Amino acid sequence: MTPLAAGLDLGGSAVKAWVAEVGGQMVAEASEKVVTRRPRPQVAEIDPGIWWAACRRTLREAVSRAGRGPGNYAGITASSLRQGFVLTDGRAELGPAVLNSDRRGASQLERLRREVGTEALYATTGHWPAPELTLPKLLHLAEAEPQRWRAARRVLFVHDWALWRLSGQEATEVSLASAGQLADVVRRCWASDLIGHLGLEVDKLAPLVEAGTVVGQLLDGDLGLPLGLPVVAGGGDTQMAAMGSGGMVDGVVTVVAGSSTPVQAATAVPPRDPLRHPWVSTHLAPERWAVETNAAYPGTMLGWLAGVQRREVGELWARAADSRPGANGVTAVVAAPVWSEEAWVARAPQSVLGLGPSTSEADLARAFVEAHAYAIRANLADLERVLGRSATTLVVTGGGARHGGLPRLVADVVGRDVTVPATTQPAAVAGAALVARACGIDLPPGGGAADAEILVAGDPRPYEQPYQRYLATSDAVRTHLPESPS
């Protein structure tokens, strides 16, 4: 029988578990919602005990649904949100897990600019100062909670923490270190000089490993999986989704439409952008790098609109179809057309302009979904500027692609064919391929990348004037009514 891989995907709102054939199809999956705690402004946390209990339940459920014997499994891996972390004393967690959306690092950004400098920081880490990144959050924690920081033996990214829970072994997958602004991105190692210069103890960081490395053996005998099963390094959610969608090769740009919307390409050489716009991280294969911009949080805002109207998100897409391109003059500034330090420091507040007595619910819904597509178009153009070439393949995946409307709208707004992976779990496809790599299992031709549907390019002309209006409105709102600087 074809070997199986099992995996976990840890997000801030849900935990997913899956079983897949190595190089083949999904076999089973399970999910459970988890609750993010926001006890005060800028803070986003989860109780590690509650989180891990949900992981174990979903993993047991997925393995049970798969209905295969323990001897069929080749390994287990994980993916997770990227900038979140857990502190441990080597035996147990020290306090709550800090999530990627946590912004307590805002208090440290001026220090980073003053003591390191944005240009030097970007040259080393591939990231400009932002409050969501792990480095400023660790600096804040060391200053605000010195007792907890002194007691910490290890800083583990969420993926690393999941592998530690499974195997008892401490390791950090290098793309997560990069995404957290803690790595020398070109050399694929910890940025030890930078970290030490800022007063953080480098020995609190775990050994770095590449994705697809066996880090230990499964110690938990209550998951339906065999004890001693290889535990394999996976990676961050965006890199995993890109890999599982065929986004590891030159010429492919992957749009991962979830709560936020990263727009990512893989390269053989990390680019040098004089404008310092994209974030650059290592990718899930040696000698590959991930270059990305981001349309910010249009998925979150569409969910908000659905909530206040007491509808499902899919219903909003159906309502949007009743309005014409341009949304009857309504413009929703709910996505970011520019990904840069300057734009992120003074972000445009979420705004809707052009409302009038003739505005319908359909117009409002269409303005929100069009903003998502317009921001993708603008970010794609900037990413192609950095890469110095046009994408040959544009992939749209993630939760936002499952409603069907976004990929079609992107094909129309951008005027290019859009590839939509057949699987709803590309991270599982990538995880199974990484297990195969770790265990020396040869994949069949094309194995490890999802089958796909091609949506033929539409006519962008009806969207050109609304697109230009969206860009001008976003810039005006950001310039004249920025959010409070972080």
C-alpha positions in Angstrom: 0.0 0.0 0.0 1.1 3.6 -0.6 2.7 5.0 2.6 0.8 7.5 4.6 1.8 10.7 6.3 0.0 12.5 9.1 0.2 16.1 10.1 -1.1 19.1 12.1 -1.8 22.6 10.9 -2.0 25.0 13.8 -3.7 28.4 13.3 -5.0 31.0 15.6 -8.7 30.2 15.0 -8.6 26.5 14.3 -6.4 23.4 14.5 -6.5 21.0 11.5 -5.2 17.4 11.3 -4.8 15.3 8.2 -3.8 12.0 6.8 -2.5 11.8 3.2 -0.9 9.4 0.9 2.7 10.2 0.2 2.7 11.7 -3.2 -1.0 11.1 -3.6 -4.4 12.1 -2.3 -5.9 13.3 1.0 -7.3 10.4 3.0 -8.9 12.0 6.0 -9.0 15.3 7.9 -10.4 16.8 11.0 -10.6 20.3 12.5 -11.5 22.0 15.8 -11.9 25.7 16.5 -9.7 27.4 19.1 -10.2 30.7 20.8 -7.6 33.5 20.7 -7.5 35.5 23.9 -7.1 39.3 23.6 -6.8 40.4 27.2 -5.6 43.9 26.3 -4.9 46.0 23.2 -2.1 44.6 20.9 -2.1 41.2 22.7 -3.1 37.9 21.0 -2.5 34.7 22.9 -3.7 31.1 23.3 -3.4 28.7 26.3 -0.9 26.1 25.2 -2.6 23.3 27.1 -6.0 24.0 25.5 -4.3 24.3 22.1 -2.4 21.0 22.4 -5.5 19.2 23.7 -7.3 20.3 20.5 -4.3 19.1 18.4 -4.4 15.6 20.0 -8.2 15.3 19.5 -8.1 16.3 15.9 -5.1 14.1 15.1 -6.8 11.1 16.7 -10.0 11.8 14.8 -8.2 12.1 11.4 -6.2 8.9 12.0 -9.4 7.1 13.0 -11.2 8.4 9.9 -8.3 7.2 7.7 -9.0 3.6 8.9 -5.5 2.4 8.1 -3.3 0.4 10.4 -0.3 2.0 12.3 2.1 0.1 10.1 1.1 2.1 7.0 2.5 5.4 8.3 5.9 6.8 7.2 6.0 9.9 9.3 4.2 12.8 10.9 4.9 16.6 10.4 3.3 20.0 11.1 2.7 23.4 9.8 1.7 26.6 11.6 1.2 30.3 11.7 4.6 31.9 11.3 5.5 34.6 13.8 3.9 33.0 16.9 6.0 31.3 19.6 6.0 29.5 22.9 8.5 29.8 25.7 9.5 26.7 27.6 11.7 25.8 30.5 12.6 22.5 28.8 9.9 20.6 30.5 6.7 22.8 30.2 5.4 26.0 28.7 6.0 29.2 30.5 2.8 31.2 30.1 0.6 31.6 27.1 1.6 31.1 23.4 2.0 34.4 21.6 0.3 34.5 18.2 1.3 36.1 14.8 -1.3 38.8 15.1 0.0 39.9 18.4 1.5 43.4 18.0 3.2 44.0 21.4 6.4 44.4 19.5 5.3 47.9 18.4 7.1 49.2 21.5 10.5 48.1 20.2 10.4 49.3 16.6 12.1 52.7 17.2 14.8 50.8 19.2 15.4 48.6 16.2 15.6 51.5 13.8 17.9 53.4 16.2 20.3 50.7 17.3 20.4 48.6 14.1 18.8 50.7 11.3 16.2 49.6 8.8 18.6 49.1 6.0 21.0 46.9 8.0 18.1 45.0 9.5 16.6 44.3 6.1 20.0 43.3 4.6 20.5 40.7 7.3 17.0 39.4 7.9 15.1 40.2 4.8 12.4 42.0 6.9 11.7 45.6 7.8 10.5 46.5 11.3 7.0 45.5 12.0 5.2 44.8 15.3 3.9 41.4 14.3 7.4 39.9 13.8 9.0 37.7 16.5 12.1 39.7 17.1 10.4 42.9 18.4 7.9 40.8 20.3 10.8 38.9 22.1 12.5 42.3 22.9 9.2 43.5 24.4 8.8 40.4 26.4 12.3 40.4 27.8 11.8 44.0 28.9 8.2 43.8 30.2 8.4 40.3 31.7 12.0 39.8 32.7 11.3 37.0 35.2 9.5 35.0 32.6 12.3 35.6 30.1 15.0 34.6 32.5 13.2 31.4 33.3 12.9 30.5 29.6 15.2 27.8 28.3 13.9 27.8 24.8 12.0 29.9 22.3 10.0 27.6 20.0 8.0 28.8 17.0 4.5 27.2 17.0 5.5 24.6 14.5 8.6 23.8 16.6 6.5 23.5 19.7 4.2 21.0 18.1 7.2 18.8 17.1 8.6 19.2 20.6 5.2 18.0 22.0 5.2 15.0 19.7 8.9 14.0 20.0 10.4 15.8 23.0 13.1 17.2 20.7 13.9 20.9 20.2 14.5 22.2 16.7 13.6 25.2 14.7 12.8 25.0 11.0 14.8 27.7 9.3 12.0 29.4 7.2 10.2 30.1 10.5 13.4 31.7 12.0 13.5 33.8 8.8 9.8 34.8 9.0 10.4 35.8 12.6 13.2 38.3 11.7 15.7 36.2 13.6 17.8 34.6 10.8 20.6 35.7 8.5 18.4 34.9 5.5 21.2 34.5 2.9 23.3 32.2 5.1 20.2 30.3 6.4 21.4 30.5 10.0 20.5 32.4 13.2 21.4 36.1 13.0 23.5 35.6 16.1 25.4 38.9 16.0 22.2 40.9 15.6 20.4 39.0 18.3 23.3 39.3 20.8 23.7 43.0 20.0 20.1 43.5 21.0 20.7 41.8 24.4 18.8 38.5 23.7 20.5 35.2 24.6 21.2 33.2 21.5 21.4 30.0 23.5 17.6 30.2 24.1 17.2 29.4 20.4 17.0 25.8 19.2 19.2 24.2 16.6 18.1 25.1 13.1 17.0 22.4 10.6 15.8 22.5 7.0 12.3 21.3 6.2 12.1 17.6 5.5 14.5 16.7 8.3 13.7 14.0 10.9 13.9 15.7 14.3 12.8 12.9 16.5 10.5 10.0 17.1 6.8 10.0 18.2 6.5 9.6 22.0 2.7 9.9 22.3 1.1 6.4 22.1 -2.5 7.7 22.3 -2.8 9.1 18.8 -3.5 5.9 16.9 0.0 6.2 15.4 3.0 3.9 16.1 5.5 4.9 18.8 8.8 5.7 17.2 7.2 7.1 14.0 9.6 9.7 12.5 8.7 13.3 13.4 9.6 15.5 10.4 10.2 19.2 10.2 7.5 21.0 8.2 7.3 24.8 8.0 5.2 27.9 8.1 1.7 27.9 6.7 2.3 30.2 3.7 5.4 28.3 2.5 3.6 25.0 3.0 0.6 26.2 1.0 2.9 27.4 -1.8 4.8 24.2 -1.9 1.6 22.1 -2.0 0.3 24.2 -4.8 3.3 23.9 -7.1 4.8 27.2 -6.1 8.4 26.1 -5.5 9.5 26.6 -9.1 10.6 29.8 -10.9 7.8 31.7 -12.6 5.0 30.7 -10.2 3.4 33.3 -7.9 1.2 31.9 -5.2 -1.6 33.9 -3.6 -2.6 32.4 -0.3 -6.0 34.0 0.5 -6.9 33.5 4.1 -7.4 36.0 6.9 -4.4 37.8 5.3 -3.3 37.4 1.8 0.5 36.8 1.2 1.6 36.9 -2.5 4.7 34.8 -2.7 7.3 33.6 -5.3 10.2 31.1 -4.9 13.7 32.1 -6.2 17.1 30.5 -6.5 18.8 33.7 -5.3 17.4 36.1 -2.6 16.6 39.4 -4.4 17.9 42.8 -3.4 15.2 45.4 -3.7 16.5 49.0 -3.3 13.0 50.0 -2.1 13.1 47.2 0.6 9.4 46.2 -0.1 9.1 42.3 0.0 9.9 40.1 2.9 12.5 37.5 2.1 12.7 34.2 3.9 14.2 30.8 3.2 11.9 28.3 1.5 11.2 24.7 2.2 14.0 23.4 0.0 17.7 24.1 0.3 18.9 26.9 -2.0 15.4 28.2 -2.4 14.0 31.5 -1.0 10.5 32.8 -0.5 9.9 36.4 -1.6 6.5 37.9 -0.6 4.3 40.9 -0.4 1.0 40.9 1.4 -2.5 42.4 0.7 -3.0 42.6 4.5 -6.4 41.4 5.9 -9.2 41.5 3.3 -10.3 38.0 4.3 -10.7 39.2 7.9 -12.7 42.2 6.8 -15.0 40.1 4.5 -15.7 37.9 7.6 -16.5 41.0 9.6 -19.0 42.2 7.0 -20.6 38.7 6.9 -20.8 38.8 10.7 -22.5 42.1 11.0 -25.0 41.1 8.3 -25.5 37.7 9.9 -24.6 35.9 6.7 -22.0 33.3 5.6 -19.1 34.6 3.6 -20.3 32.5 0.7 -23.6 34.4 0.7 -21.7 37.7 0.4 -20.0 36.4 -2.8 -23.5 35.5 -4.1 -24.8 39.0 -3.3 -21.7 40.6 -4.9 -22.6 38.9 -8.2 -25.8 41.1 -8.3 -23.7 44.3 -8.6 -21.7 45.3 -11.6 -17.9 45.9 -11.8 -17.0 49.0 -9.9 -19.7 48.4 -7.2 -21.8 51.4 -8.2 -19.1 53.8 -7.3 -18.4 52.3 -3.8 -14.8 51.8 -2.8 -13.7 49.7 0.2 -10.3 50.3 1.6 -10.0 47.0 3.3 -6.9 45.6 1.7 -3.3 46.9 1.2 -2.1 47.6 -2.3 1.4 48.4 -1.1 3.5 46.2 1.1 6.3 48.3 2.6 7.5 49.6 5.9 6.2 53.1 5.2 2.7 51.8 4.2 2.6 49.5 7.3 3.6 52.1 9.8 0.9 54.5 8.7 -1.8 52.1 7.5 -5.0 53.3 6.0 -7.9 52.8 8.4 -10.6 50.3 7.2 -12.9 52.6 5.3 -15.8 52.5 2.8 -16.3 55.5 0.5 -18.9 56.4 -2.1 -22.0 55.3 -0.2 -25.3 56.9 -1.2 -29.0 56.3 -1.2 -28.7 54.1 -4.3 -26.0 51.8 -2.6 -27.3 48.3 -2.2 -26.1 45.4 -0.1 -24.9 43.9 -3.3 -22.8 47.0 -4.0 -21.3 46.9 -0.6 -20.4 43.2 -0.9 -18.9 43.7 -4.3 -16.7 46.6 -3.1 -15.3 44.4 -0.4 -14.5 41.5 -2.7 -13.2 43.8 -5.5 -10.8 45.4 -3.0 -9.3 41.9 -2.3 -8.7 41.4 -6.1 -7.4 44.9 -6.6 -4.9 44.5 -3.8 -3.7 41.2 -5.2 -3.2 42.9 -8.6 -1.1 45.7 -7.1 1.0 43.4 -4.9 1.6 41.1 -7.9 2.8 44.0 -10.0 5.2 45.0 -7.2 6.5 41.5 -6.7 7.2 41.2 -10.4 9.1 44.5 -10.3 11.3 43.0 -7.6 11.8 39.7 -9.5 12.5 41.5 -12.8 10.1 39.3 -14.7 6.4 38.5 -15.1 4.9 35.4 -13.5 4.2 32.6 -15.9 1.7 31.0 -13.5 -0.6 32.7 -11.0 -1.9 30.3 -8.3 -4.8 31.3 -6.0 -5.3 29.0 -3.0 -6.2 29.2 0.7 -9.6 29.5 2.4 -10.6 32.5 0.4 -10.3 30.5 -2.8 -12.8 27.9 -1.6 -15.8 30.0 -2.3 -14.9 30.0 -6.0 -15.6 33.7 -6.5 -12.1 35.1 -5.7 -10.0 33.1 -8.3 -12.5 34.0 -11.0 -12.5 37.7 -10.0 -8.7 37.8 -9.9 -8.5 36.3 -13.4 -10.8 39.1 -14.6 -9.2 42.0 -12.7 -5.6 40.9 -13.5 -6.4 39.7 -17.0 -4.4 36.5 -16.6 -5.1 32.8 -16.3 -5.5 31.7 -12.7 -4.6 28.2 -11.4 -6.7 26.8 -8.6 -5.4 23.7 -6.9 -7.9 20.9 -6.6 -7.0 20.2 -3.0 -8.4 22.3 -0.2 -5.4 21.3 1.9 -2.2 22.2 -0.1 -0.2 22.3 3.2 -1.0 18.6 3.6 0.2 17.8 0.1 3.5 19.6 1.0 3.7 17.9 4.4 3.4 14.5 2.8 6.1 15.4 0.3 8.4 16.5 3.2 7.8 13.2 5.0 8.8 11.4 1.7 11.9 13.5 1.5 12.9 12.8 5.1 12.3 9.1 4.8 13.9 8.6 1.4 10.6 7.7 -0.4 10.6 8.4 -4.1 7.5 10.4 -5.2 5.7 9.6 -8.4 6.1 12.1 -11.3 4.3 15.3 -10.3 3.9 14.0 -6.7 3.9 16.5 -4.0 2.0 19.2 -6.0 -1.7 19.4 -6.3 -3.8 18.9 -9.4 -5.4 22.1 -10.6 -8.1 23.8 -12.5 -7.2 26.6 -14.9 -9.5 29.7 -15.0 -9.0 31.5 -18.3 -8.1 35.2 -18.1 -11.1 37.6 -18.3 -11.4 41.1 -19.6 -9.8 43.6 -17.2 -11.2 46.7 -19.0 -14.4 47.0 -16.9 -12.3 47.0 -13.8 -9.6 49.4 -14.9 -11.2 52.7 -13.8 -12.5 51.2 -10.5 -9.0 49.8 -9.9 -7.3 53.2 -10.4 -10.0 54.7 -8.1 -9.2 52.1 -5.5 -5.5 52.8 -5.6 -6.0 56.6 -5.4 -8.5 56.2 -2.6 -6.3 53.9 -0.6 -3.4 56.3 -0.9 -5.5 59.3 0.0 -7.0 57.6 3.1 -3.6 56.3 4.2 -2.0 59.7 3.8 -4.7 61.9 5.4 -6.3 59.5 7.9 -3.6 57.0 8.9 -4.0 54.6 11.7 -2.2 55.5 14.9 1.6 54.9 14.2 2.8 51.6 15.7 
